[in-house]
Amino acid sequence: MKLLPWMAFLLALFVLSACVLQDDSAERQAELAAFAPVQTMLEKNCVHCHGDQRLSTMPSIHDSKALDALIREGGWVTPGKPEASRLYQVVSFADQVPGAMPPTGHAIRRDEKHVLSEWIRKGAKVPRGRSIRFVVRGEIPRSS
């Protein structure tokens, strides 16, 4: 009967760890859901050139860890400051401006710019944990 207190302790520890894991999973799901529109926009407009098959001079955004490495004050993405973020600047240029992205003669849609702007304004958070691999969505645009 002396084992009973230990069994109760182990059961309590198991329940507590299950609650923590469940909360972490719920938090991860919330992060993934919040990031999904940004991921879709990147996959549709950027990954075809900035993925695995990119020029060495191009920033890589082939997965969430590569994107996260570009997020810092004064970096490619400056958290909280869309207008100071090079990524937001180049997608906001008119097609005729040198350096406009994507360079394929089609600017990203206004709602996609808004998604990007809001994500940066709210801190440019990338989901923690396992890296999310980005894939090309839709047709790969031709350069014009």
C-alpha positions in Angstrom: 0.0 0.0 0.0 3.0 2.3 0.3 3.1 2.5 -3.5 -0.3 4.3 -3.7 1.1 7.8 -3.0 3.7 7.4 -5.7 1.1 6.1 -8.1 -1.1 9.2 -7.4 1.9 11.4 -7.9 2.8 9.7 -11.3 -0.9 10.0 -12.4 -0.9 13.7 -11.5 2.3 14.2 -13.4 0.9 12.4 -16.4 -2.3 14.5 -16.4 -0.3 17.7 -16.0 2.1 16.8 -18.9 -0.9 15.9 -21.1 -2.5 19.3 -20.4 0.8 21.1 -21.2 1.1 19.2 -24.5 -2.5 19.9 -25.4 -2.0 23.6 -24.7 1.2 23.6 -26.8 -0.6 21.8 -29.6 -3.5 24.4 -29.4 -1.0 27.2 -29.4 0.8 25.7 -32.4 -2.5 25.3 -34.3 -3.2 28.9 -33.6 0.2 30.0 -34.9 -0.3 27.8 -38.1 -3.7 29.3 -38.7 -2.5 32.9 -38.3 0.5 32.2 -40.6 -1.5 30.3 -43.3 -2.6 33.4 -45.4 1.1 34.6 -45.4 2.3 31.2 -46.4 -0.3 31.0 -49.2 0.7 34.5 -50.5 4.4 33.5 -50.5 3.8 30.2 -52.2 1.7 31.8 -54.9 4.0 34.8 -55.6 7.5 34.2 -54.3 8.6 30.7 -53.8 8.9 29.9 -57.5 12.0 32.2 -57.6 13.0 32.3 -54.0 12.7 28.6 -53.3 15.3 25.8 -53.6 16.1 26.7 -57.3 17.0 30.3 -56.7 20.0 32.4 -57.7 22.6 32.7 -54.9 22.0 36.4 -54.7 18.3 36.0 -53.9 17.0 35.6 -50.4 15.8 32.1 -49.7 12.2 31.5 -48.5 12.0 27.8 -49.2 10.7 27.1 -45.7 9.6 28.8 -42.5 13.1 28.6 -40.9 14.7 30.3 -43.9 12.1 33.0 -43.7 12.6 33.3 -40.0 16.3 33.9 -40.6 15.4 37.0 -42.7 13.3 38.6 -39.9 15.2 41.1 -37.8 15.5 44.9 -37.3 16.8 46.4 -40.5 16.6 43.0 -42.2 14.5 41.8 -45.1 11.5 41.8 -42.8 11.6 44.3 -39.9 9.0 43.2 -37.3 6.3 45.8 -36.7 7.4 48.0 -39.6 6.1 47.0 -43.0 7.3 50.2 -44.7 10.9 49.5 -43.4 10.8 45.9 -44.6 12.5 45.3 -47.9 10.0 42.4 -48.7 7.0 44.7 -48.4 8.8 47.5 -50.3 9.5 45.4 -53.4 6.1 43.9 -53.6 4.6 47.4 -53.3 6.5 48.9 -56.2 4.7 49.4 -59.5 5.6 46.9 -62.2 7.6 49.5 -64.1 9.9 50.3 -61.1 13.3 48.4 -61.3 13.4 45.9 -58.5 9.6 45.4 -58.3 8.7 41.9 -57.2 7.6 39.6 -58.6 9.6 40.6 -61.7 7.1 38.8 -64.0 4.9 41.7 -65.0 2.2 41.0 -62.5 2.1 42.7 -59.2 0.7 40.9 -56.2 -3.0 41.7 -55.4 -3.9 44.4 -53.0 -5.4 42.0 -50.5 -2.2 39.9 -50.6 -0.2 43.1 -49.9 -2.5 43.7 -47.0 -1.9 40.2 -45.6 1.8 40.8 -45.8 1.6 44.2 -44.2 -0.6 43.0 -41.3 1.7 40.1 -40.7 4.7 42.3 -40.5 2.9 45.0 -38.4 1.9 42.3 -35.9 5.5 41.2 -35.4 6.2 38.9 -38.4 5.7 35.7 -36.4 6.7 32.4 -37.9 5.3 29.2 -36.4 7.7 27.6 -33.9 8.8 24.0 -33.9 9.1 21.9 -37.0 9.9 23.8 -40.2 7.1 24.3 -42.7 8.2 23.5 -46.3 6.9 26.0 -48.8 5.6 24.7 -52.2 4.9 26.5 -55.4 1.1 27.0 -55.8 -0.5 27.4 -59.2 1.3 28.1 -62.4 4.8 29.4 -62.4 4.6 32.8 -64.0 6.8 33.6 -67.0 9.1 36.6 -67.0 7.9 39.3 -69.3 
